[in-house]
Amino acid sequence: MEMNIGSRLKHAWNAFLNRDPPGSRYYGGGYSYRPDRMRFSRGSERTIINAIYNRIALDAASITINHVKLDENNRFDSIIDSGLNYCLNTEANADQTGRGLIQDIVMTFLEEGVAAVVPEKTNFDPRYSNSYEIYSMRVGVPVEWYPNHVRVRMFNELTGQKEEITFPKKMVALIENPFYAVMNAPNSTMQQLVRKLALLDVVDEQAGSGKLDMIIQLPYVIKSQARRDQAEQRRAEIEKQLSGSKYGIAYTDGTERIVQLNRSLENNILKSIEYLTNMVYSQLGVTQEILNGTADEKTMNNYMNRIIEPVISAIADEFKRKFLTKTARTQGQSIMFFRDPFRLAPVSMIAEMADKFTRNEIMTPNEFRQVIGMKPSKDPKSDQLANRNIASADKKMPM
């Protein structure tokens, strides 16, 4: 219904004009950055490890995870409109979308080894009831383990702080990194690479610290304390000349000799880093082409099957185990993930794929139109599984 001028003026709102007076409302503690964001704590934020984590997390979050209903043959039948499905696909909490939640989970267990997903808001207390509806969920980090409980550090949106809370294990999804032995174990290949890269950063900082690294050869033998004091005084004079000069110029005596040591000593750090980087790539199945976006279809399929599938399976299986009761699983409820098979297909193959999928009655024309971003057709035949190349039985053949 169209509103008249009076109603529009009465109910109108402007973000800059309709503001509360200063100090009339308390919003809680403020930050210049998101306090709930995952923070890297092992030195990987300054290395290529961060790029690998981010690439895996983004690709994993691009796969759809749904709370579904299965038929009598354990095949996908329909999507259940539940709070869990809403959290996985629309809004996980006040700060994250469903896709952001999956990305946060993957980033957390890639860095920490284990991620804890806690139901933040439910209709019943999960500590005493196995059947409850989930309204929001948060990702945390397990900090202490007990026989039947786990202590989790997670963000509290009411206080704006990260707090440690103890939960029963039965209500927390504890998702372990499938590649823990390669990435998170104390002496794993990834951790060795992180330590080597940290050493390389130290060497680079020393090389770029502005030091001249030179030796002054004085024209006398320094053996007595008086000569050592004289040499120290001469060194201080040259330092003062260099620091006090506009262009960093100093003068020396004609009998003095200066030897510059601006070349770092040879070490095997760079060779070790190259070797460990290739080992990490080979053990994980990641290539440089995947990171820079130039990988072909075969390489991407191998990457999706060897890395992304185990990561998403770990999340889906743990959600199914912790957030679906045994009764719900018996009734055919499950957590399934779906990968878009057309994402890696080039545009030149779209028409051929459309013909094969519709002709073999795998997809309807409207379903395929939705895949390529087109509006569905109003023709009722576009929602039917039929081979358009074969005449239907009710049609009369021309004489």
LOSENU-603521 format. One record per residue (C-alpha): x, y, z; residue in one letter. Coordinates in nm, 2 decimals. Layout:
<recs>
<rec u="X" v="Y" w="Z" residu="a"/>
...
</recs>
This chain:
<recs>
<rec u="0.00" v="0.00" w="0.00" residu="m"/>
<rec u="0.13" v="0.34" w="-0.10" residu="e"/>
<rec u="0.20" v="0.57" w="0.20" residu="m"/>
<rec u="0.08" v="0.93" w="0.20" residu="n"/>
<rec u="0.30" v="1.23" w="0.28" residu="i"/>
<rec u="0.20" v="1.24" w="0.65" residu="g"/>
<rec u="0.29" v="0.87" w="0.70" residu="s"/>
<rec u="0.62" v="0.91" w="0.52" residu="r"/>
<rec u="0.72" v="1.20" w="0.73" residu="l"/>
<rec u="0.62" v="1.02" w="1.05" residu="k"/>
<rec u="0.80" v="0.70" w="0.98" residu="h"/>
<rec u="1.10" v="0.83" w="0.78" residu="a"/>
<rec u="1.45" v="0.77" w="0.91" residu="w"/>
<rec u="1.78" v="0.92" w="0.81" residu="n"/>
<rec u="2.11" v="0.77" w="0.92" residu="a"/>
<rec u="2.27" v="1.11" w="0.98" residu="f"/>
<rec u="1.98" v="1.29" w="1.13" residu="l"/>
<rec u="1.81" v="1.04" w="1.35" residu="n"/>
<rec u="2.10" v="0.98" w="1.59" residu="r"/>
<rec u="2.10" v="0.94" w="1.96" residu="d"/>
<rec u="2.27" v="1.23" w="2.16" residu="p"/>
<rec u="2.63" v="1.16" w="2.26" residu="p"/>
<rec u="2.66" v="0.94" w="2.56" residu="g"/>
<rec u="2.29" v="0.84" w="2.57" residu="s"/>
<rec u="2.36" v="0.48" w="2.47" residu="r"/>
<rec u="2.64" v="0.24" w="2.56" residu="y"/>
<rec u="2.76" v="0.02" w="2.28" residu="y"/>
<rec u="3.03" v="-0.17" w="2.47" residu="g"/>
<rec u="3.40" v="-0.18" w="2.41" residu="g"/>
<rec u="3.51" v="-0.04" w="2.07" residu="g"/>
<rec u="3.79" v="-0.17" w="1.85" residu="y"/>
<rec u="3.97" v="-0.04" w="1.54" residu="s"/>
<rec u="3.96" v="-0.40" w="1.40" residu="y"/>
<rec u="3.73" v="-0.70" w="1.42" residu="r"/>
<rec u="3.79" v="-0.86" w="1.76" residu="p"/>
<rec u="3.63" v="-1.19" w="1.65" residu="d"/>
<rec u="3.86" v="-1.24" w="1.35" residu="r"/>
<rec u="4.10" v="-1.53" w="1.35" residu="m"/>
<rec u="4.46" v="-1.43" w="1.45" residu="r"/>
<rec u="4.76" v="-1.62" w="1.34" residu="f"/>
<rec u="4.99" v="-1.68" w="1.63" residu="s"/>
<rec u="5.28" v="-1.90" w="1.50" residu="r"/>
<rec u="5.46" v="-1.66" w="1.26" residu="g"/>
<rec u="5.27" v="-1.78" w="0.95" residu="s"/>
<rec u="5.10" v="-1.44" w="0.90" residu="e"/>
<rec u="5.42" v="-1.31" w="0.74" residu="r"/>
<rec u="5.50" v="-1.61" w="0.52" residu="t"/>
<rec u="5.36" v="-1.79" w="0.22" residu="i"/>
<rec u="5.18" v="-2.02" w="0.47" residu="i"/>
<rec u="4.91" v="-1.75" w="0.51" residu="n"/>
<rec u="4.84" v="-1.76" w="0.14" residu="a"/>
<rec u="4.81" v="-2.14" w="0.14" residu="i"/>
<rec u="4.57" v="-2.13" w="0.44" residu="y"/>
<rec u="4.36" v="-1.85" w="0.28" residu="n"/>
<rec u="4.34" v="-2.03" w="-0.06" residu="r"/>
<rec u="4.22" v="-2.36" w="0.10" residu="i"/>
<rec u="3.97" v="-2.18" w="0.32" residu="a"/>
<rec u="3.82" v="-1.98" w="0.03" residu="l"/>
<rec u="3.78" v="-2.29" w="-0.19" residu="d"/>
<rec u="3.63" v="-2.49" w="0.10" residu="a"/>
<rec u="3.38" v="-2.21" w="0.18" residu="a"/>
<rec u="3.26" v="-2.20" w="-0.18" residu="s"/>
<rec u="3.11" v="-2.55" w="-0.14" residu="i"/>
<rec u="2.75" v="-2.56" w="-0.02" residu="t"/>
<rec u="2.67" v="-2.75" w="0.30" residu="i"/>
<rec u="2.31" v="-2.83" w="0.37" residu="n"/>
<rec u="2.09" v="-3.00" w="0.63" residu="h"/>
<rec u="1.91" v="-3.24" w="0.41" residu="v"/>
<rec u="1.64" v="-3.52" w="0.40" residu="k"/>
<rec u="1.74" v="-3.85" w="0.25" residu="l"/>
<rec u="1.50" v="-4.10" w="0.09" residu="d"/>
<rec u="1.48" v="-4.47" w="0.17" residu="e"/>
<rec u="1.79" v="-4.54" w="-0.04" residu="n"/>
<rec u="2.00" v="-4.28" w="0.15" residu="n"/>
<rec u="1.99" v="-4.05" w="-0.15" residu="r"/>
<rec u="1.94" v="-3.67" w="-0.14" residu="f"/>
<rec u="1.57" v="-3.59" w="-0.14" residu="d"/>
<rec u="1.52" v="-3.23" w="-0.01" residu="s"/>
<rec u="1.67" v="-2.95" w="0.20" residu="i"/>
<rec u="1.53" v="-2.91" w="0.55" residu="i"/>
<rec u="1.45" v="-2.56" w="0.65" residu="d"/>
<rec u="1.61" v="-2.57" w="0.99" residu="s"/>
<rec u="1.81" v="-2.33" w="1.21" residu="g"/>
<rec u="2.12" v="-2.53" w="1.14" residu="l"/>
<rec u="2.07" v="-2.50" w="0.76" residu="n"/>
<rec u="2.01" v="-2.12" w="0.81" residu="y"/>
<rec u="2.34" v="-2.09" w="1.00" residu="c"/>
<rec u="2.53" v="-2.28" w="0.73" residu="l"/>
<rec u="2.39" v="-2.09" w="0.44" residu="n"/>
<rec u="2.26" v="-1.75" w="0.55" residu="t"/>
<rec u="2.36" v="-1.61" w="0.89" residu="e"/>
<rec u="2.58" v="-1.80" w="1.14" residu="a"/>
<rec u="2.59" v="-1.52" w="1.40" residu="n"/>
<rec u="2.57" v="-1.14" w="1.43" residu="a"/>
<rec u="2.92" v="-1.10" w="1.27" residu="d"/>
<rec u="2.94" v="-1.38" w="1.01" residu="q"/>
<rec u="2.75" v="-1.52" w="0.71" residu="t"/>
<rec u="2.72" v="-1.89" w="0.66" residu="g"/>
<rec u="3.01" v="-1.88" w="0.41" residu="r"/>
<rec u="3.22" v="-1.68" w="0.65" residu="g"/>
<rec u="3.16" v="-1.94" w="0.92" residu="l"/>
<rec u="3.30" v="-2.22" w="0.70" residu="i"/>
<rec u="3.60" v="-2.01" w="0.61" residu="q"/>
<rec u="3.66" v="-1.93" w="0.98" residu="d"/>
<rec u="3.64" v="-2.30" w="1.07" residu="i"/>
<rec u="3.89" v="-2.40" w="0.80" residu="v"/>
<rec u="4.13" v="-2.11" w="0.88" residu="m"/>
<rec u="4.11" v="-2.20" w="1.25" residu="t"/>
<rec u="4.19" v="-2.57" w="1.23" residu="f"/>
<rec u="4.46" v="-2.52" w="0.96" residu="l"/>
<rec u="4.64" v="-2.29" w="1.20" residu="e"/>
<rec u="4.55" v="-2.44" w="1.54" residu="e"/>
<rec u="4.50" v="-2.81" w="1.44" residu="g"/>
<rec u="4.15" v="-2.83" w="1.59" residu="v"/>
<rec u="3.85" v="-2.59" w="1.56" residu="a"/>
<rec u="3.55" v="-2.59" w="1.80" residu="a"/>
<rec u="3.21" v="-2.49" w="1.67" residu="v"/>
<rec u="2.97" v="-2.40" w="1.96" residu="v"/>
<rec u="2.60" v="-2.35" w="1.93" residu="p"/>
<rec u="2.57" v="-2.00" w="2.06" residu="e"/>
<rec u="2.19" v="-1.96" w="2.08" residu="k"/>
<rec u="1.94" v="-2.25" w="2.10" residu="t"/>
<rec u="1.58" v="-2.30" w="2.21" residu="n"/>
<rec u="1.68" v="-2.56" w="2.47" residu="f"/>
<rec u="1.99" v="-2.60" w="2.69" residu="d"/>
<rec u="2.22" v="-2.84" w="2.49" residu="p"/>
<rec u="2.38" v="-2.95" w="2.82" residu="r"/>
<rec u="2.06" v="-3.13" w="2.92" residu="y"/>
<rec u="1.87" v="-3.19" w="2.59" residu="s"/>
<rec u="1.99" v="-3.37" w="2.28" residu="n"/>
<rec u="1.71" v="-3.23" w="2.07" residu="s"/>
<rec u="1.74" v="-2.85" w="2.02" residu="y"/>
<rec u="1.72" v="-2.59" w="1.74" residu="e"/>
<rec u="2.03" v="-2.39" w="1.67" residu="i"/>
<rec u="1.99" v="-2.02" w="1.60" residu="y"/>
<rec u="2.35" v="-1.91" w="1.59" residu="s"/>
<rec u="2.70" v="-2.07" w="1.62" residu="m"/>
<rec u="3.05" v="-1.95" w="1.68" residu="r"/>
<rec u="3.40" v="-2.08" w="1.61" residu="v"/>
<rec u="3.65" v="-2.11" w="1.89" residu="g"/>
<rec u="3.98" v="-2.27" w="1.98" residu="v"/>
<rec u="4.01" v="-2.56" w="2.23" residu="p"/>
<rec u="4.26" v="-2.45" w="2.50" residu="v"/>
<rec u="4.21" v="-2.74" w="2.75" residu="e"/>
<rec u="4.09" v="-3.09" w="2.72" residu="w"/>
<rec u="3.90" v="-3.30" w="2.98" residu="y"/>
<rec u="3.76" v="-3.65" w="2.97" residu="p"/>
<rec u="3.40" v="-3.54" w="2.88" residu="n"/>
<rec u="3.44" v="-3.16" w="2.85" residu="h"/>
<rec u="3.65" v="-2.91" w="2.66" residu="v"/>
<rec u="3.75" v="-2.56" w="2.74" residu="r"/>
<rec u="3.70" v="-2.33" w="2.44" residu="v"/>
<rec u="3.83" v="-1.97" w="2.38" residu="r"/>
<rec u="3.56" v="-1.80" w="2.18" residu="m"/>
<rec u="3.42" v="-1.45" w="2.11" residu="f"/>
<rec u="3.14" v="-1.32" w="2.33" residu="n"/>
<rec u="2.93" v="-1.08" w="2.12" residu="e"/>
<rec u="2.77" v="-0.94" w="2.44" residu="l"/>
<rec u="3.09" v="-0.82" w="2.60" residu="t"/>
<rec u="3.31" v="-0.79" w="2.28" residu="g"/>
<rec u="3.58" v="-1.00" w="2.44" residu="q"/>
<rec u="3.72" v="-1.34" w="2.38" residu="k"/>
<rec u="3.64" v="-1.56" w="2.68" residu="e"/>
<rec u="3.72" v="-1.92" w="2.79" residu="e"/>
<rec u="3.41" v="-2.14" w="2.86" residu="i"/>
<rec u="3.39" v="-2.51" w="2.94" residu="t"/>
<rec u="3.14" v="-2.71" w="2.74" residu="f"/>
<rec u="3.04" v="-3.08" w="2.73" residu="p"/>
<rec u="3.20" v="-3.25" w="2.42" residu="k"/>
<rec u="2.86" v="-3.38" w="2.31" residu="k"/>
<rec u="2.74" v="-3.03" w="2.22" residu="m"/>
<rec u="3.06" v="-2.90" w="2.06" residu="v"/>
<rec u="3.17" v="-2.99" w="1.71" residu="a"/>
<rec u="3.55" v="-3.06" w="1.74" residu="l"/>
<rec u="3.69" v="-3.06" w="1.39" residu="i"/>
<rec u="4.05" v="-3.17" w="1.35" residu="e"/>
<rec u="4.26" v="-3.08" w="1.06" residu="n"/>
<rec u="4.28" v="-3.38" w="0.82" residu="p"/>
<rec u="4.63" v="-3.28" w="0.74" residu="f"/>
<rec u="4.74" v="-3.24" w="1.10" residu="y"/>
<rec u="5.05" v="-3.47" w="1.06" residu="a"/>
<rec u="5.17" v="-3.25" w="0.77" residu="v"/>
<rec u="5.07" v="-2.90" w="0.90" residu="m"/>
<rec u="5.04" v="-2.89" w="1.27" residu="n"/>
<rec u="5.25" v="-3.17" w="1.43" residu="a"/>
<rec u="5.55" v="-3.02" w="1.62" residu="p"/>
<rec u="5.81" v="-3.14" w="1.38" residu="n"/>
<rec u="5.59" v="-3.15" w="1.06" residu="s"/>
<rec u="5.71" v="-3.02" w="0.73" residu="t"/>
<rec u="5.49" v="-2.71" w="0.76" residu="m"/>
<rec u="5.63" v="-2.62" w="1.10" residu="q"/>
<rec u="5.98" v="-2.67" w="0.98" residu="q"/>
<rec u="5.91" v="-2.44" w="0.69" residu="l"/>
<rec u="5.76" v="-2.18" w="0.93" residu="v"/>
<rec u="6.07" v="-2.18" w="1.15" residu="r"/>
<rec u="6.30" v="-2.15" w="0.84" residu="k"/>
<rec u="6.10" v="-1.86" w="0.71" residu="l"/>
<rec u="6.13" v="-1.69" w="1.05" residu="a"/>
<rec u="6.51" v="-1.73" w="1.04" residu="l"/>
<rec u="6.51" v="-1.58" w="0.69" residu="l"/>
<rec u="6.31" v="-1.28" w="0.82" residu="d"/>
<rec u="6.57" v="-1.23" w="1.09" residu="v"/>
<rec u="6.86" v="-1.24" w="0.84" residu="v"/>
<rec u="6.67" v="-0.99" w="0.61" residu="d"/>
<rec u="6.61" v="-0.75" w="0.90" residu="e"/>
<rec u="6.98" v="-0.76" w="0.99" residu="q"/>
<rec u="7.08" v="-0.70" w="0.63" residu="a"/>
<rec u="6.84" v="-0.40" w="0.61" residu="g"/>
<rec u="6.91" v="-0.25" w="0.95" residu="s"/>
<rec u="7.12" v="0.03" w="0.81" residu="g"/>
<rec u="7.45" v="-0.09" w="0.95" residu="k"/>
<rec u="7.77" v="-0.04" w="0.75" residu="l"/>
<rec u="7.95" v="-0.36" w="0.88" residu="d"/>
<rec u="8.30" v="-0.23" w="0.82" residu="m"/>
<rec u="8.64" v="-0.29" w="0.99" residu="i"/>
<rec u="8.89" v="0.00" w="1.05" residu="i"/>
<rec u="9.25" v="-0.10" w="1.03" residu="q"/>
<rec u="9.46" v="0.14" w="1.24" residu="l"/>
<rec u="9.83" v="0.20" w="1.17" residu="p"/>
<rec u="9.94" v="0.07" w="1.51" residu="y"/>
<rec u="9.93" v="-0.26" w="1.70" residu="v"/>
<rec u="9.65" v="-0.27" w="1.96" residu="i"/>
<rec u="9.77" v="-0.47" w="2.25" residu="k"/>
<rec u="9.79" v="-0.24" w="2.55" residu="s"/>
<rec u="9.49" v="-0.09" w="2.72" residu="q"/>
<rec u="9.59" v="0.26" w="2.61" residu="a"/>
<rec u="9.59" v="0.16" w="2.24" residu="r"/>
<rec u="9.25" v="-0.01" w="2.28" residu="r"/>
<rec u="9.11" v="0.31" w="2.43" residu="d"/>
<rec u="9.26" v="0.51" w="2.15" residu="q"/>
<rec u="9.11" v="0.27" w="1.89" residu="a"/>
<rec u="8.77" v="0.30" w="2.06" residu="e"/>
<rec u="8.79" v="0.68" w="2.05" residu="q"/>
<rec u="8.88" v="0.67" w="1.68" residu="r"/>
<rec u="8.58" v="0.44" w="1.61" residu="r"/>
<rec u="8.35" v="0.67" w="1.80" residu="a"/>
<rec u="8.48" v="0.97" w="1.60" residu="e"/>
<rec u="8.40" v="0.80" w="1.27" residu="i"/>
<rec u="8.05" v="0.70" w="1.39" residu="e"/>
<rec u="7.99" v="1.06" w="1.49" residu="k"/>
<rec u="8.11" v="1.19" w="1.15" residu="q"/>
<rec u="7.88" v="0.95" w="0.96" residu="l"/>
<rec u="7.57" v="1.01" w="1.18" residu="s"/>
<rec u="7.62" v="1.39" w="1.18" residu="g"/>
<rec u="7.68" v="1.42" w="0.81" residu="s"/>
<rec u="7.40" v="1.50" w="0.58" residu="k"/>
<rec u="7.51" v="1.26" w="0.31" residu="y"/>
<rec u="7.69" v="1.01" w="0.55" residu="g"/>
<rec u="8.05" v="1.11" w="0.46" residu="i"/>
<rec u="8.35" v="1.07" w="0.69" residu="a"/>
<rec u="8.72" v="1.12" w="0.65" residu="y"/>
<rec u="9.01" v="0.90" w="0.78" residu="t"/>
<rec u="9.38" v="0.93" w="0.80" residu="d"/>
<rec u="9.60" v="0.83" w="0.50" residu="g"/>
<rec u="9.75" v="0.55" w="0.70" residu="t"/>
<rec u="9.42" v="0.40" w="0.80" residu="e"/>
<rec u="9.24" v="0.13" w="0.60" residu="r"/>
<rec u="8.87" v="0.05" w="0.59" residu="i"/>
<rec u="8.73" v="-0.30" w="0.49" residu="v"/>
<rec u="8.36" v="-0.32" w="0.42" residu="q"/>
<rec u="8.17" v="-0.64" w="0.51" residu="l"/>
<rec u="7.84" v="-0.58" w="0.33" residu="n"/>
<rec u="7.81" v="-0.93" w="0.20" residu="r"/>
<rec u="7.63" v="-1.18" w="0.42" residu="s"/>
<rec u="7.80" v="-1.52" w="0.49" residu="l"/>
<rec u="7.68" v="-1.81" w="0.28" residu="e"/>
<rec u="7.42" v="-2.03" w="0.44" residu="n"/>
<rec u="7.17" v="-2.30" w="0.34" residu="n"/>
<rec u="6.86" v="-2.13" w="0.47" residu="i"/>
<rec u="6.73" v="-2.04" w="0.12" residu="l"/>
<rec u="6.80" v="-2.38" w="-0.02" residu="k"/>
<rec u="6.62" v="-2.54" w="0.28" residu="s"/>
<rec u="6.32" v="-2.32" w="0.23" residu="i"/>
<rec u="6.29" v="-2.41" w="-0.13" residu="e"/>
<rec u="6.32" v="-2.78" w="-0.05" residu="y"/>
<rec u="6.06" v="-2.76" w="0.24" residu="l"/>
<rec u="5.83" v="-2.55" w="0.02" residu="t"/>
<rec u="5.83" v="-2.81" w="-0.25" residu="n"/>
<rec u="5.77" v="-3.08" w="0.01" residu="m"/>
<rec u="5.47" v="-2.90" w="0.15" residu="v"/>
<rec u="5.33" v="-2.85" w="-0.20" residu="y"/>
<rec u="5.38" v="-3.22" w="-0.28" residu="s"/>
<rec u="5.24" v="-3.35" w="0.05" residu="q"/>
<rec u="4.93" v="-3.13" w="0.03" residu="l"/>
<rec u="4.87" v="-3.14" w="-0.34" residu="g"/>
<rec u="4.89" v="-2.76" w="-0.39" residu="v"/>
<rec u="5.08" v="-2.61" w="-0.68" residu="t"/>
<rec u="5.20" v="-2.26" w="-0.76" residu="q"/>
<rec u="4.95" v="-2.26" w="-1.04" residu="e"/>
<rec u="4.66" v="-2.31" w="-0.80" residu="i"/>
<rec u="4.77" v="-2.01" w="-0.59" residu="l"/>
<rec u="4.81" v="-1.77" w="-0.88" residu="n"/>
<rec u="4.49" v="-1.89" w="-1.06" residu="g"/>
<rec u="4.65" v="-2.04" w="-1.37" residu="t"/>
<rec u="4.59" v="-2.41" w="-1.30" residu="a"/>
<rec u="4.42" v="-2.62" w="-1.57" residu="d"/>
<rec u="4.10" v="-2.83" w="-1.51" residu="e"/>
<rec u="4.29" v="-3.15" w="-1.44" residu="k"/>
<rec u="4.51" v="-2.98" w="-1.17" residu="t"/>
<rec u="4.21" v="-2.82" w="-1.01" residu="m"/>
<rec u="4.01" v="-3.14" w="-1.00" residu="n"/>
<rec u="4.30" v="-3.31" w="-0.83" residu="n"/>
<rec u="4.33" v="-3.03" w="-0.58" residu="y"/>
<rec u="3.95" v="-3.03" w="-0.51" residu="m"/>
<rec u="3.95" v="-3.41" w="-0.45" residu="n"/>
<rec u="4.27" v="-3.44" w="-0.25" residu="r"/>
<rec u="4.25" v="-3.13" w="-0.03" residu="i"/>
<rec u="3.91" v="-2.96" w="-0.03" residu="i"/>
<rec u="3.70" v="-3.28" w="-0.02" residu="e"/>
<rec u="3.87" v="-3.41" w="0.30" residu="p"/>
<rec u="3.84" v="-3.07" w="0.46" residu="v"/>
<rec u="3.46" v="-3.03" w="0.39" residu="i"/>
<rec u="3.40" v="-3.40" w="0.48" residu="s"/>
<rec u="3.56" v="-3.34" w="0.82" residu="a"/>
<rec u="3.32" v="-3.05" w="0.88" residu="i"/>
<rec u="3.01" v="-3.23" w="0.75" residu="a"/>
<rec u="3.08" v="-3.55" w="0.94" residu="d"/>
<rec u="3.13" v="-3.37" w="1.27" residu="e"/>
<rec u="2.82" v="-3.16" w="1.23" residu="f"/>
<rec u="2.62" v="-3.47" w="1.15" residu="k"/>
<rec u="2.76" v="-3.65" w="1.46" residu="r"/>
<rec u="2.71" v="-3.37" w="1.71" residu="k"/>
<rec u="2.42" v="-3.16" w="1.58" residu="f"/>
<rec u="2.19" v="-3.44" w="1.46" residu="l"/>
<rec u="2.05" v="-3.68" w="1.71" residu="t"/>
<rec u="2.05" v="-4.06" w="1.65" residu="k"/>
<rec u="1.67" v="-4.04" w="1.60" residu="t"/>
<rec u="1.71" v="-3.77" w="1.34" residu="a"/>
<rec u="1.97" v="-3.97" w="1.15" residu="r"/>
<rec u="1.74" v="-4.27" w="1.17" residu="t"/>
<rec u="1.46" v="-4.07" w="1.02" residu="q"/>
<rec u="1.68" v="-3.98" w="0.72" residu="g"/>
<rec u="1.83" v="-3.65" w="0.82" residu="q"/>
<rec u="2.19" v="-3.58" w="0.73" residu="s"/>
<rec u="2.45" v="-3.31" w="0.65" residu="i"/>
<rec u="2.57" v="-3.32" w="0.29" residu="m"/>
<rec u="2.79" v="-3.09" w="0.08" residu="f"/>
<rec u="2.74" v="-3.01" w="-0.29" residu="f"/>
<rec u="3.01" v="-2.90" w="-0.53" residu="r"/>
<rec u="2.92" v="-2.71" w="-0.84" residu="d"/>
<rec u="3.04" v="-2.93" w="-1.13" residu="p"/>
<rec u="3.02" v="-2.64" w="-1.38" residu="f"/>
<rec u="3.25" v="-2.40" w="-1.20" residu="r"/>
<rec u="3.56" v="-2.52" w="-1.37" residu="l"/>
<rec u="3.40" v="-2.57" w="-1.71" residu="a"/>
<rec u="3.51" v="-2.32" w="-1.98" residu="p"/>
<rec u="3.25" v="-2.12" w="-2.17" residu="v"/>
<rec u="3.31" v="-2.31" w="-2.49" residu="s"/>
<rec u="3.18" v="-2.63" w="-2.33" residu="m"/>
<rec u="2.86" v="-2.49" w="-2.18" residu="i"/>
<rec u="2.65" v="-2.55" w="-2.49" residu="a"/>
<rec u="2.77" v="-2.91" w="-2.52" residu="e"/>
<rec u="2.72" v="-2.98" w="-2.15" residu="m"/>
<rec u="2.37" v="-2.83" w="-2.17" residu="a"/>
<rec u="2.28" v="-3.07" w="-2.46" residu="d"/>
<rec u="2.42" v="-3.38" w="-2.29" residu="k"/>
<rec u="2.26" v="-3.30" w="-1.95" residu="f"/>
<rec u="1.91" v="-3.23" w="-2.09" residu="t"/>
<rec u="1.92" v="-3.50" w="-2.36" residu="r"/>
<rec u="2.01" v="-3.77" w="-2.11" residu="n"/>
<rec u="1.74" v="-3.64" w="-1.87" residu="e"/>
<rec u="1.98" v="-3.54" w="-1.59" residu="i"/>
<rec u="1.87" v="-3.18" w="-1.57" residu="m"/>
<rec u="1.57" v="-2.98" w="-1.69" residu="t"/>
<rec u="1.63" v="-2.68" w="-1.92" residu="p"/>
<rec u="1.53" v="-2.44" w="-1.64" residu="n"/>
<rec u="1.78" v="-2.61" w="-1.40" residu="e"/>
<rec u="2.06" v="-2.55" w="-1.64" residu="f"/>
<rec u="1.95" v="-2.20" w="-1.72" residu="r"/>
<rec u="1.98" v="-2.13" w="-1.34" residu="q"/>
<rec u="2.34" v="-2.26" w="-1.35" residu="v"/>
<rec u="2.45" v="-2.01" w="-1.61" residu="i"/>
<rec u="2.26" v="-1.73" w="-1.44" residu="g"/>
<rec u="1.95" v="-1.70" w="-1.67" residu="m"/>
<rec u="1.59" v="-1.66" w="-1.56" residu="k"/>
<rec u="1.38" v="-1.98" w="-1.58" residu="p"/>
<rec u="1.15" v="-2.01" w="-1.88" residu="s"/>
<rec u="0.78" v="-1.99" w="-1.84" residu="k"/>
<rec u="0.72" v="-2.28" w="-2.07" residu="d"/>
<rec u="0.60" v="-2.58" w="-1.86" residu="p"/>
<rec u="0.81" v="-2.82" w="-2.07" residu="k"/>
<rec u="1.12" v="-2.64" w="-1.94" residu="s"/>
<rec u="1.06" v="-2.80" w="-1.60" residu="d"/>
<rec u="1.03" v="-3.16" w="-1.74" residu="q"/>
<rec u="1.30" v="-3.42" w="-1.77" residu="l"/>
<rec u="1.26" v="-3.52" w="-2.14" residu="a"/>
<rec u="1.48" v="-3.59" w="-2.44" residu="n"/>
<rec u="1.39" v="-3.31" w="-2.69" residu="r"/>
<rec u="1.55" v="-3.51" w="-2.97" residu="n"/>
<rec u="1.30" v="-3.79" w="-2.95" residu="i"/>
<rec u="0.94" v="-3.73" w="-3.05" residu="a"/>
<rec u="0.69" v="-3.81" w="-2.77" residu="s"/>
<rec u="0.45" v="-4.11" w="-2.82" residu="a"/>
<rec u="0.14" v="-3.90" w="-2.82" residu="d"/>
<rec u="0.25" v="-3.71" w="-3.13" residu="k"/>
<rec u="0.15" v="-3.84" w="-3.47" residu="k"/>
<rec u="0.42" v="-3.92" w="-3.71" residu="m"/>
<rec u="0.39" v="-3.73" w="-4.05" residu="p"/>
<rec u="0.26" v="-3.94" w="-4.34" residu="m"/>
</recs>
